């Protein structure tokens, strides 16, 4: 009885020391001895419970290490989370979890990097971007991730350029020149130094301007009544004929404009009526002696006619002669006495 208290304290101290040394079996023995001495001791009971918990944690910990050795890293982390989730401090489990998680992250890094390169090879840019996002979340090997991102951006740009080039060539083949200009412009926005795009845009712009000019000349043919406009249209036609290659659309425009110019170059009969006393002048054509009815061939266009008669007020008449303007009958006479 005299040595009861010292022996109890010694058993507790040894139990605590064995717990600290992660020796759960020995700790249980000492806490059990302390309970034999003082069966009601809460400290000894708590120590015994902690020793049992430590034994359980060590068993799970060893299982996790075994799984790690076998390469079953996900299962090992799950085991360690069971220990760490208990709320009890166990530093080796935390260290093991960090070590195994690092291995898992490294494996995932390699998987995502391989997936990214595989996606790039197949030009599956959506999958490549998804892999890149996963790599960025991992936060490993930042330099390699940045290089992969640059490679993805470069290949995606090249693919866009190839697609736009095909589209621009398609528009050119179909003589949709303005759309071709825009497609080449998009390529130059991606890479301003591409010579094929710069040359293609210049050629397409030249052809687009020709297309607009030809369409305008054919669509507003009434202007060909003017001599200057006919001359300009003739020059435009000559230029269009020298263009190579000529697609069906341009050939059609050339034929249409040539036909229109031929019409406007061909004189049409014009009938003039008067009183046989008026001297009629067609400006830039000539003077006609008094007549009752006369016919004259005039090229399509706008003409000014003047009439004069002694003792009567002069008259003027402007007429427009078209290639398809019907009978072309006009009356000009001086009848207002002065």
Secondary structure as UniProt FT lines:
FT   TURN            2..3
FT   HELIX           4..20
FT   TURN            21..22
FT   HELIX           24..37
FT   TURN            39..40
FT   HELIX           42..69
FT   TURN            70..71
FT   HELIX           73..84
FT   TURN            85..87
FT   HELIX           91..121
FT   TURN            122..123
FT   HELIX           125..138
FT   HELIX           142..173
FT   TURN            174..175
FT   HELIX           177..190
FT   TURN            192..193
FT   HELIX           195..219
FT   HELIX           221..225
FT   HELIX           227..242
FT   HELIX           248..265
FT   STRAND          268..273
FT   STRAND          279..282
FT   TURN            283..285
FT   STRAND          286..288
FT   STRAND          293..298
FT   STRAND          301..309
FT   TURN            310..311
FT   STRAND          312..321
FT   TURN            323..324
FT   TURN            326..327
FT   STRAND          329..331
//
